[in-house]
Amino acid sequence: PVGYQPEEEYVTDTYTFAVEDEINPTDKLSLVFGASYDYHDPKKATDGGADLPEIPDSTSTFNPQVGVVYYATSATTVHASVGKKTRFPHMQELYSNYAGGNPELDPQQTITYEVGVDHRFSSCVSGGIAFFYNDVSDLIFRRDYNDETIYINVDDAVYQGFEVSLDMNPLDNLFTGLNYTYLSTLDEETDRELAERPRHRVNADVRYRFGFGLTASVQGSYTQRQFDQNRRKLPDFFLLGARLAQDIPITDRVDTTLFVEGSNLTDVNYDQHNGPEPGR
């Protein structure tokens, strides 16, 4: 019948084996070393009896990382890290006809660098700033290609920017958090910024916990300045969410939480580079 499609089944196995160790040479210095071995094995792909999509070969990768934390004072902490990260293609990116799947995608490889400072200004106010630089190869990205929009690998791309955060507890049961992220991107193949990557994003979170175990929270997020594949400016958007959660203790060792929450309460139409996002 029109509108129905045969059953489709896709299977992928992903395994990660990781180890991490923290060493404290002094009371003020902490060193973190880690590594992971990741294995990605696409097993099955069918589209209901039509032309079967190609199943990619299995692949594996080794991802080391190292970090350092220096406790400069009782209120100030400096941290830095460098590491390699791998993101394997999702099944949608490999197979989806609607989204522009491409079974020939390679894993996305990223070398990440970050340095930052955290500081406690008082017993109820703390904040931090972190600068990041990500050197990406084989970036998985949707692009117009031969009159189609498909997922491809971008040879080289750069993500860089900074994040500023501020947390406040003006009352014992009240928490407020605010953070701002500035992001600059570059597609080194075209020498242009990447589409659908917002330049500015602000997030806010307010939570209050009542004495009888109820926590009420509201979250807001504002996204500004991003473009689509054709360099048209996309609308800025503000998202609003809320949650009520009631703790219901059963025994000393068992807790239960009953909650109700809503996201995108104002029912905004928006896109975050994977097609239209859900409404309210």
NORTASUL-V364377 format. One record per backbone hydrogen bond with DSSP energy under -1.0 kcal/mol. CO is the residue of the C=O (numbers start at 1). NH is the residue of the N-H. If there is no record, write none. Layout:
CO/NH  CO/NH
This chain:
1/4  9/46  11/43  11/44  13/41  15/39  17/37  19/35  21/33  23/31  28/71  30/69  31/23  32/67  33/21  34/65  35/19  36/63  37/17  38/61  39/15  40/59  41/13  44/11  59/40  61/38  63/36  64/84  65/34  66/82  67/32  68/80  69/30  70/72  70/78  75/120  76/73  77/118  78/70  79/116  80/68  81/114  82/66  83/112  85/110  87/108  90/94  91/95  92/96  93/102  96/100  96/101  100/151  102/105  108/87  109/137  110/85  111/135  112/83  113/133  114/81  115/131  116/79  117/129  118/77  119/127  124/169  125/121  125/122  126/167  127/119  128/165  129/117  130/163  131/115  132/161  133/113  134/159  135/111  136/157  137/109  139/154  141/152  143/150  148/145  150/143  152/141  154/139  155/138  156/188  157/136  158/186  159/134  160/184  161/132  162/182  163/130  164/180  165/128  166/178  167/126  168/176  171/174  173/209  175/207  176/168  177/205  178/166  179/203  180/164  181/201  182/162  184/160  186/158  187/191  187/192  192/187  199/183  200/224  201/181  202/222  203/179  204/220  205/177  206/218  207/175  208/216  210/213  213/247  214/210  215/245  216/208  217/243  218/206  219/241  220/204  221/239  222/202  223/237  224/200  225/199  226/234  227/196  228/231  232/228  237/223  239/221  240/265  241/219  242/262  243/217  244/260  245/215  246/258  248/256  254/250  254/251  256/248  258/246  260/244  262/242  264/267  270/277
